[in-house]
Amino acid sequence: MLKIESINRSHDRSRFHCGSDELNQYLKRIARQHLIKGISGTFVLIDDDMPAEILGFFTLASCEIIVEKLPGKYARKYPSRAPAAKLARLAVAKKRQRQGFGAYMMVNAIERIICVSENLGIIGFFVDAKSSKAKAYYEQFGFIPLPDNQLELFLPIDTLWQAYDAI
């Protein structure tokens, strides 16, 4: 059975390979350190039958947004700087790609951000897409591009709640 849990020493980070050296190295060398230091939270997708094998991972962090970067209808609603959440990383093991694991982790990330929003003020969920293909992937979850950088995407808190309710 698939399960998502916070990264820990029992997970075999050394064998994870997603096709991106940057993401592989982050998972292997930095993810646990950032978790311990409270910088970000990294969550791994595992199968109960092989709990050490990492099928995928995602990292969440808090951030502060300069509101003037938002589309006009959102920028007018908030003070000049506002708190938000960020999907800092999302990766699926190369041999497990195109099996729906990315979407499975996105749903879990959205659930976690909903929980945060119930207890801490945030205006939305942000992600920096690495390519136009990644941008299209995030747009299917309701993310919208920022006017000054089409690869920086924003999922307003209201839309996040609607997406969550639809799930």
N, C-alpha and C positions, 0 to 999 in steps of 0.2 A: 504494500500500500504506500502511495506517495505521501510525503510529509515535509513540511517546511519548518526548520528550526534555526535558532541562532547558531552561528558558526562556533565550533569548539574544537578542542584538540583531537577529538575522536574522528574528525572528518579528514580524509586523505586529500589534502590540498595539492600535494606534489604530482598527482596523476591527472589533475583537471587540465583540459585543453579545449578551448572554445574557438580557436582560430585567430584570436587577438592576443598578441604577446603582452600588450598593456593590461588587458583584463586578467590574463593568466597570472602575471606577476603581482598585480594588486591582490588577488586572492591568496597567492602563496606567501607573500611577504608583508602585506600591510593590513589586510582586512581585520584580523584578530587584534592587532595592536590598536587600530582605530576604535574597535569595539571596547577594549579594555580602558582606553583613555576617554571614552565618551564622545568621540568625534563623529562617529557614524555607527549604524547598525548593519551588519551583513547577515543575511539569512540564506541558508542553503536548502536546496531541494534534494531529498534523498528518497530512497525506496527502503522500506523496513527490512526487506530481504537482504539488502547490502548497505547497511547504515553508514559505512565509512565512505562509500563512493558518492561524490558530489555530482549530481546530474545537471545542476544549474545553481546560480546564485543571483541575489540582488542586494544592493546597498541603498539604504535610506539615510538622509541627513536633513538637518534643519538648515534654513537659509533666510537671508533677508533680501527682499526685492526692492529695487528702485522702481516705484510704481509708474513713472513716466514711460518705462519700457513696455508696459502692457498696452493692449489694444484700447482705444479711446473709451469705450463704454465701461471698461473695468477701471481704467486709470482714474476716472472721475469719482469713483466710489471710496477710495482709500487715501490715507495720508501719504506723504512723499516716500516713506519707507514702510514696508509691511512684512510680517513674518510669513513664512511658507515652508513647505516640505519639498524635498528634492529626491528624485530617483537618480542617484549618483552613478549606479552601474547596474546592468542587467546582462547576464550571459547564460547560455546553455551549452553544455558539453557538445563538442562537434558531432560525436556519434549519436547524440540524442536530439539534434536539431530537427525542426519540421514535424514535431510530434505533439505540439500544443503545450509544451512545458513553459515557454515564455509567457503565454497567456495565463496559464495556471499561476505563475509567480506574480504576474501583474494584478490579478484578482486579489491575491494575498496582500500585495503591497497596498492596493487601494483599501482593503479592509483595515490594515494597520494605520493608514493615514486617516481614515474615518474615525478610528479610536482616538488618535491624537487630537483631531479636530473637536471631539466631544469634551476634551479636557484642557485644551490649549488653543488659543486663537491662531489660526492660519488662514490665508486667503486662497490657497490652492496648492497644487502639486506641479512641480516643474521637472523638466528633463532636457538635457542637451543631446540631441540626436547626432550621431557621428556621420550620417550620410542621408541622402534623400530616401533611400530604401528604409532606413531606421525611422525617419520622420513619418513615412507612410504607415509604418507599423504602429507608432504611438498615436497617430491620428485616429486609428480605428477604435481607440479607447476614449476618444473625445478631446484629446489634447489639441490645442490650437497654436499656430506659430506666432511668435512675437513679431511686431512690424519691422523692427530693425535687424532681426536675425531669424531667418526662416527655420533654422535648425534648433533654435531655442523654443521649447514648447511649454504651454501652460494649460493646466486643467483646473478651471475655476472651482472653488469649493462647492458651489451649487450644482455644477455639472458632475462633480465627483460623487455627491450624494445621489444624484439621479442615476448615474452609472451603477452605483452600489445597489440602489433599490431595484434596478433592472436585472441585476445578477441574482 
